Amino acid sequence: MKVIGFIATLAIAVFGLLPPNAIGATPSLEHEAEAVGNITYISGGVGKSAAETMRSVAKDYALEVVFVQKQAQTEEFLAEVNVQIQDAQKNVVLDVVTDGPYLLVNLPQGRYLVIAEYEGSVKRQWVRIGIKQHKKLVFWWPVSIVDSP
């Protein structure tokens, strides 16, 4: 009976009715994690599959930052956001441009200021990182409306 159950699970997965990790596959990231000093980070999540993968590994990072542009009921994820993370003494511990709407960062315990800039608009949020905690920040920008000549 165990063989029949495995075959049924495999058949369902092959035909797309179960997520790939239902039979033991692990998600693969579009980019490798990078290190700056004692900080590791990864950025990406462009496209539905890549975004799902980033969300699935986010719990392995102390900080998850998401970048979104919003107008009325429409939301669009953003890439190429300039991000700077400063510690409580205003030392820059990370300065990157994102490859997608997700930035996952492992930071030591402490208080940090996350500064995100997109198309000249700057947003700031403080976050406190504790031991074995996961924090999530979402930065929202309104859609810019450009006047036509």
C-alpha positions in Angstrom: 0.0 0.0 0.0 2.9 2.4 0.7 4.1 2.0 -2.9 0.6 2.9 -4.2 0.5 6.0 -2.0 4.0 7.1 -3.2 3.0 6.6 -6.8 -0.2 8.6 -6.3 1.7 11.4 -4.7 4.3 11.4 -7.5 1.5 11.4 -10.2 -0.3 14.3 -8.5 3.0 16.2 -8.3 3.9 15.5 -11.9 0.5 16.8 -13.1 1.0 20.0 -11.0 -1.6 19.4 -8.3 1.0 19.6 -5.5 3.8 22.0 -5.0 7.2 20.6 -6.0 8.4 20.4 -2.3 5.6 18.1 -1.5 7.8 15.1 -2.6 11.0 16.4 -1.1 12.3 18.8 -3.7 14.0 21.9 -2.3 13.5 25.3 -3.9 16.4 26.9 -5.7 17.3 30.6 -5.5 17.9 32.7 -8.5 20.9 34.3 -6.8 23.4 33.1 -4.2 23.6 34.8 -0.8 26.4 37.4 -0.5 28.4 38.5 2.5 29.5 41.9 3.6 31.6 41.6 6.8 29.4 39.5 9.2 26.2 40.4 7.3 24.8 37.9 4.8 22.0 38.9 2.4 20.2 37.8 -0.8 17.9 39.8 -3.1 15.6 38.7 -5.8 12.1 37.4 -6.3 11.3 38.6 -9.8 8.5 36.5 -11.2 5.9 34.3 -9.4 8.2 31.2 -8.9 11.2 33.3 -7.7 8.9 35.3 -5.3 7.5 32.0 -3.9 11.1 30.7 -3.4 12.2 33.9 -1.6 9.2 33.8 0.7 9.9 30.1 1.5 13.5 30.9 2.6 12.7 34.2 4.3 12.2 32.5 7.7 16.0 31.6 7.6 16.9 35.3 7.7 16.6 37.7 10.6 15.1 40.5 8.3 12.8 40.3 5.3 12.2 43.5 3.4 9.7 43.8 0.6 9.3 46.7 -1.9 5.9 47.5 -3.4 4.4 50.3 -5.5 0.7 50.8 -5.0 -2.1 52.8 -6.7 -5.7 52.2 -5.6 -6.2 48.4 -5.7 -3.2 47.7 -7.9 0.2 46.5 -6.4 3.4 46.0 -8.2 6.6 44.6 -6.8 9.7 46.8 -7.3 13.4 46.0 -8.1 16.4 48.2 -8.2 15.7 49.9 -4.9 18.7 51.5 -3.2 18.8 50.1 0.4 21.1 51.2 3.2 21.0 49.6 6.6 22.6 51.5 9.5 23.3 50.3 13.0 22.3 52.3 16.1 25.5 54.3 15.9 24.7 55.3 12.3 27.5 53.0 10.8 26.5 51.7 7.4 26.4 47.9 7.7 24.8 47.2 4.2 24.5 49.3 1.1 22.9 47.5 -1.9 20.7 47.9 -4.9 18.1 45.1 -4.9 17.8 42.5 -7.7 14.1 42.1 -7.0 11.3 43.0 -4.5 12.7 40.9 -1.7 15.8 41.6 0.4 16.6 39.0 3.0 19.3 39.9 5.5 21.0 38.2 8.5 22.0 40.9 11.0 23.5 40.6 14.5 21.2 41.4 17.4 20.5 45.1 17.6 18.6 48.1 16.4 18.9 49.2 12.8 17.6 51.9 10.5 16.6 50.7 7.0 16.6 53.4 4.4 15.1 52.6 1.0 15.2 54.9 -2.0 13.2 54.4 -5.2 12.9 57.0 -8.0 14.1 59.8 -5.6 11.6 59.0 -2.9 13.2 57.9 0.4 11.5 55.8 3.1 12.9 55.0 6.5 12.0 52.3 9.1 13.6 51.2 12.3 13.8 47.6 13.2 15.0 45.7 16.3 16.6 42.3 15.5 16.6 39.8 18.4 18.0 36.3 18.7 16.2 33.7 16.6 13.6 36.3 15.5 12.3 37.0 12.0 11.2 40.6 11.3 9.4 41.8 8.1 9.3 45.3 6.8 7.3 46.4 3.8 8.1 49.7 2.0 5.3 51.2 -0.1 5.5 53.8 -2.8 2.6 55.4 -4.7 2.7 55.1 -8.4 4.3 58.3 -9.9 2.1 60.1 -12.4 4.1 61.8 -15.1 2.4 64.7 -16.8 2.5 64.5 -20.6 3.5 67.6 -22.5 
